[in-house]
Amino acid sequence: MHAGGNSGFFLFNLAGRSRTLILLLALIGQILLTALGAGGRLLPSIYNAVVVLAVIIVAADSHRHLWAGLALGIPSIALSFLSDVVDHPVLRWLTYLFVLTLYLAIIRLMLIKIFNAKCVTLDTIGYALCTYVLLGVVWTVLYAPVAATDPQAFTQPLAGGTTAPSANLIYFSFVTLTTLGYGDISPVSPIARSLAILEALTGTLFLAVLISRLVGAYGRQER
């Protein structure tokens, strides 16, 4: 991975901590605003667009990553708004596909940066925090089509009126990721239960592996 620090483009000159701070604020803002019900017909898609743009900023560490982020991010934003205007299943599935691919690509990029780091820095911590929060958002993208196609997949309806995640969907995803398991919303269908199991495993294993990696890097730094 080649940094683009020599480029005059301002995004290439942002430090990793600045990129991750933008993404972290965008993710937290989306979660809080959605949970507080600050939404309308287009507002959830606007929140989603802000997160996608923040993801593209994180990807702007090289020309190759930036162009890949733009190739996935711009269609994601356009399809999300188009789905709000034209309610068609094909548009919704395309939106889920583009957003999911973009999020998985940026998670892979941040994990590479975390595990290639030779010492613990603010950049490393920023990438770790963003990866964990973004994992919760990724699972909302996986649950969304299940909830939309089968309203009985969960004990409460989770699908919103747009392709952006609803408040219940975000709540269920993060409760499952952190293994809190309040039990007020539960998966019912086999595919919903399978996804919930995989998310709980992902959250637990990510923290275990991440902590061991950061502790190991900190130990080498001290020596």
One Martini backbone bead per residue (centre of mass of N, CA, C, O) as a GRO file, in nm:
protein
  223
    1MET     BB    1   0.092   0.038   0.026
    2HIS     BB    2   0.059   0.366  -0.105
    3ALA     BB    3   0.115   0.666  -0.029
    4GLY     BB    4  -0.014   1.011  -0.100
    5GLY     BB    5   0.170   1.251   0.028
    6ASN     BB    6   0.277   1.397  -0.253
    7SER     BB    7   0.014   1.506  -0.296
    8GLY     BB    8  -0.195   1.796  -0.339
    9PHE     BB    9  -0.424   1.656  -0.229
   10PHE     BB   10  -0.578   1.703   0.071
   11LEU     BB   11  -0.658   1.406   0.150
   12PHE     BB   12  -0.359   1.293   0.145
   13ASN     BB   13  -0.272   1.495   0.402
   14LEU     BB   14  -0.425   1.336   0.595
   15ALA     BB   15  -0.434   1.200   0.879
   16GLY     BB   16  -0.548   0.917   1.017
   17ARG     BB   17  -0.695   1.057   1.260
   18SER     BB   18  -0.869   1.246   1.083
   19ARG     BB   19  -1.021   1.035   0.923
   20THR     BB   20  -1.138   0.871   1.165
   21LEU     BB   21  -1.287   1.106   1.298
   22ILE     BB   22  -1.487   1.155   1.073
   23LEU     BB   23  -1.608   0.870   1.072
   24LEU     BB   24  -1.691   0.852   1.371
   25LEU     BB   25  -1.883   1.097   1.367
   26ALA     BB   26  -2.069   0.989   1.144
   27LEU     BB   27  -2.159   0.729   1.287
   28ILE     BB   28  -2.266   0.854   1.550
   29GLY     BB   29  -2.463   1.047   1.416
   30GLN     BB   30  -2.640   0.835   1.280
   31ILE     BB   31  -2.722   0.682   1.534
   32LEU     BB   32  -2.846   0.917   1.700
   33LEU     BB   33  -3.047   1.038   1.491
   34THR     BB   34  -3.202   0.774   1.445
   35ALA     BB   35  -3.277   0.715   1.746
   36LEU     BB   36  -3.427   1.011   1.776
   37GLY     BB   37  -3.598   1.053   1.501
   38ALA     BB   38  -3.424   1.228   1.283
   39GLY     BB   39  -3.658   1.200   1.034
   40GLY     BB   40  -3.751   1.125   0.698
   41ARG     BB   41  -3.750   1.060   0.377
   42LEU     BB   42  -3.427   1.169   0.335
   43LEU     BB   43  -3.246   1.177   0.592
   44PRO     BB   44  -3.130   0.886   0.611
   45SER     BB   45  -2.974   0.916   0.337
   46ILE     BB   46  -2.798   1.148   0.434
   47TYR     BB   47  -2.653   1.000   0.658
   48ASN     BB   48  -2.542   0.780   0.472
   49ALA     BB   49  -2.380   0.973   0.286
   50VAL     BB   50  -2.186   1.076   0.503
   51VAL     BB   51  -2.055   0.802   0.562
   52VAL     BB   52  -1.955   0.745   0.276
   53LEU     BB   53  -1.772   0.995   0.257
   54ALA     BB   54  -1.595   0.915   0.502
   55VAL     BB   55  -1.494   0.654   0.375
   56ILE     BB   56  -1.353   0.788   0.133
   57ILE     BB   57  -1.151   0.947   0.304
   58VAL     BB   58  -1.009   0.696   0.421
   59ALA     BB   59  -0.931   0.589   0.123
   60ALA     BB   60  -0.735   0.857   0.074
   61ASP     BB   61  -0.417   0.719   0.066
   62SER     BB   62  -0.474   0.661  -0.241
   63HIS     BB   63  -0.561   0.647  -0.563
   64ARG     BB   64  -0.678   0.361  -0.569
   65HIS     BB   65  -0.865   0.385  -0.319
   66LEU     BB   66  -1.021   0.634  -0.409
   67TRP     BB   67  -1.142   0.521  -0.674
   68ALA     BB   68  -1.284   0.284  -0.537
   69GLY     BB   69  -1.461   0.455  -0.347
   70LEU     BB   70  -1.605   0.615  -0.573
   71ALA     BB   71  -1.718   0.367  -0.734
   72LEU     BB   72  -1.902   0.288  -0.474
   73GLY     BB   73  -2.016   0.555  -0.341
   74ILE     BB   74  -2.177   0.705  -0.558
   75PRO     BB   75  -2.386   0.480  -0.619
   76SER     BB   76  -2.488   0.456  -0.329
   77ILE     BB   77  -2.610   0.739  -0.307
   78ALA     BB   78  -2.788   0.740  -0.560
   79LEU     BB   79  -2.957   0.482  -0.490
   80SER     BB   80  -3.071   0.576  -0.221
   81PHE     BB   81  -3.236   0.818  -0.334
   82LEU     BB   82  -3.386   0.661  -0.556
   83SER     BB   83  -3.535   0.465  -0.357
   84ASP     BB   84  -3.711   0.697  -0.230
   85VAL     BB   85  -3.863   0.755  -0.503
   86VAL     BB   86  -3.817   0.449  -0.615
   87ASP     BB   87  -3.994   0.166  -0.527
   88HIS     BB   88  -3.751  -0.086  -0.580
   89PRO     BB   89  -3.596  -0.386  -0.536
   90VAL     BB   90  -3.347  -0.351  -0.719
   91LEU     BB   91  -3.244  -0.088  -0.591
   92ARG     BB   92  -3.208  -0.198  -0.306
   93TRP     BB   93  -3.004  -0.427  -0.373
   94LEU     BB   94  -2.790  -0.243  -0.498
   95THR     BB   95  -2.741  -0.073  -0.250
   96TYR     BB   96  -2.651  -0.298  -0.061
   97LEU     BB   97  -2.411  -0.392  -0.234
   98PHE     BB   98  -2.243  -0.129  -0.246
   99VAL     BB   99  -2.225  -0.069   0.057
  100LEU     BB  100  -2.104  -0.339   0.150
  101THR     BB  101  -1.849  -0.331  -0.026
  102LEU     BB  102  -1.735  -0.068   0.086
  103TYR     BB  103  -1.719  -0.148   0.388
  104LEU     BB  104  -1.540  -0.401   0.353
  105ALA     BB  105  -1.302  -0.253   0.221
  106ILE     BB  106  -1.241  -0.056   0.463
  107ILE     BB  107  -1.198  -0.271   0.675
  108ARG     BB  108  -0.958  -0.402   0.539
  109LEU     BB  109  -0.779  -0.152   0.536
  110MET     BB  110  -0.775  -0.106   0.849
  111LEU     BB  111  -0.663  -0.386   0.928
  112ILE     BB  112  -0.395  -0.358   0.783
  113LYS     BB  113  -0.300  -0.113   0.949
  114ILE     BB  114  -0.312  -0.247   1.225
  115PHE     BB  115  -0.125  -0.513   1.157
  116ASN     BB  116   0.122  -0.323   1.042
  117ALA     BB  117   0.175  -0.204   1.305
  118LYS     BB  118   0.462  -0.147   1.520
  119CYS     BB  119   0.283   0.063   1.682
  120VAL     BB  120   0.109   0.251   1.910
  121THR     BB  121  -0.132   0.480   1.790
  122LEU     BB  122  -0.372   0.700   1.712
  123ASP     BB  123  -0.425   0.568   1.442
  124THR     BB  124  -0.474   0.280   1.540
  125ILE     BB  125  -0.710   0.347   1.730
  126GLY     BB  126  -0.892   0.473   1.515
  127TYR     BB  127  -0.920   0.221   1.336
  128ALA     BB  128  -1.040   0.039   1.555
  129LEU     BB  129  -1.295   0.200   1.621
  130CYS     BB  130  -1.413   0.213   1.332
  131THR     BB  131  -1.433  -0.089   1.281
  132TYR     BB  132  -1.630  -0.162   1.507
  133VAL     BB  133  -1.863   0.031   1.428
  134LEU     BB  134  -1.884  -0.060   1.127
  135LEU     BB  135  -1.976  -0.347   1.186
  136GLY     BB  136  -2.257  -0.270   1.288
  137VAL     BB  137  -2.343  -0.144   1.014
  138VAL     BB  138  -2.303  -0.390   0.832
  139TRP     BB  139  -2.528  -0.564   0.971
  140THR     BB  140  -2.762  -0.382   0.881
  141VAL     BB  141  -2.725  -0.453   0.578
  142LEU     BB  142  -2.789  -0.760   0.625
  143TYR     BB  143  -3.072  -0.733   0.769
  144ALA     BB  144  -3.253  -0.557   0.586
  145PRO     BB  145  -3.347  -0.765   0.364
  146VAL     BB  146  -3.473  -0.960   0.565
  147ALA     BB  147  -3.683  -0.759   0.688
  148ALA     BB  148  -3.816  -0.680   0.410
  149THR     BB  149  -3.899  -0.981   0.309
  150ASP     BB  150  -3.944  -1.060   0.637
  151PRO     BB  151  -4.142  -0.944   0.892
  152GLN     BB  152  -4.100  -1.232   1.072
  153ALA     BB  153  -3.782  -1.246   1.144
  154PHE     BB  154  -3.880  -1.066   1.382
  155THR     BB  155  -4.045  -0.960   1.669
  156GLN     BB  156  -3.982  -0.693   1.517
  157PRO     BB  157  -3.995  -0.441   1.310
  158LEU     BB  158  -3.698  -0.325   1.111
  159ALA     BB  159  -3.799  -0.198   0.868
  160GLY     BB  160  -3.780   0.066   0.671
  161GLY     BB  161  -3.851   0.312   0.416
  162THR     BB  162  -3.546   0.260   0.358
  163THR     BB  163  -3.207   0.176   0.301
  164ALA     BB  164  -3.171   0.289   0.555
  165PRO     BB  165  -3.131   0.249   0.875
  166SER     BB  166  -3.304   0.180   1.141
  167ALA     BB  167  -3.335   0.207   1.474
  168ASN     BB  168  -3.389  -0.098   1.533
  169LEU     BB  169  -3.155  -0.206   1.362
  170ILE     BB  170  -2.923  -0.071   1.511
  171TYR     BB  171  -2.989  -0.178   1.789
  172PHE     BB  172  -2.970  -0.481   1.728
  173SER     BB  173  -2.681  -0.488   1.619
  174PHE     BB  174  -2.527  -0.373   1.876
  175VAL     BB  175  -2.638  -0.574   2.080
  176THR     BB  176  -2.511  -0.818   1.932
  177LEU     BB  177  -2.212  -0.731   1.905
  178THR     BB  178  -2.193  -0.687   2.237
  179THR     BB  179  -2.368  -0.914   2.384
  180LEU     BB  180  -2.619  -0.815   2.558
  181GLY     BB  181  -2.909  -0.929   2.520
  182TYR     BB  182  -3.208  -0.814   2.604
  183GLY     BB  183  -3.471  -0.947   2.423
  184ASP     BB  184  -3.678  -0.745   2.276
  185ILE     BB  185  -3.513  -0.844   2.021
  186SER     BB  186  -3.563  -1.123   1.797
  187PRO     BB  187  -3.480  -1.386   1.620
  188VAL     BB  188  -3.663  -1.623   1.401
  189SER     BB  189  -3.539  -1.686   1.156
  190PRO     BB  190  -3.280  -1.868   1.037
  191ILE     BB  191  -3.120  -1.631   0.902
  192ALA     BB  192  -3.133  -1.436   1.142
  193ARG     BB  193  -2.990  -1.624   1.344
  194SER     BB  194  -2.729  -1.661   1.186
  195LEU     BB  195  -2.646  -1.362   1.180
  196ALA     BB  196  -2.640  -1.322   1.488
  197ILE     BB  197  -2.418  -1.523   1.547
  198LEU     BB  198  -2.200  -1.396   1.363
  199GLU     BB  199  -2.194  -1.121   1.505
  200ALA     BB  200  -2.116  -1.213   1.789
  201LEU     BB  201  -1.851  -1.343   1.698
  202THR     BB  202  -1.724  -1.094   1.573
  203GLY     BB  203  -1.716  -0.914   1.826
  204THR     BB  204  -1.552  -1.103   2.008
  205LEU     BB  205  -1.305  -1.164   1.822
  206PHE     BB  206  -1.217  -0.877   1.764
  207LEU     BB  207  -1.142  -0.795   2.053
  208ALA     BB  208  -0.940  -1.021   2.112
  209VAL     BB  209  -0.746  -0.969   1.872
  210LEU     BB  210  -0.700  -0.666   1.909
  211ILE     BB  211  -0.584  -0.662   2.193
  212SER     BB  212  -0.345  -0.851   2.134
  213ARG     BB  213  -0.220  -0.669   1.917
  214LEU     BB  214  -0.182  -0.408   2.087
  215VAL     BB  215  -0.016  -0.535   2.314
  216GLY     BB  216   0.212  -0.638   2.134
  217ALA     BB  217   0.291  -0.359   2.019
  218TYR     BB  218   0.345  -0.224   2.294
  219GLY     BB  219   0.570  -0.416   2.386
  220ARG     BB  220   0.768  -0.347   2.154
  221GLN     BB  221   0.779  -0.045   2.214
  222GLU     BB  222   0.901  -0.065   2.501
  223ARG     BB  223   1.159  -0.236   2.405
   0.00000   0.00000   0.00000
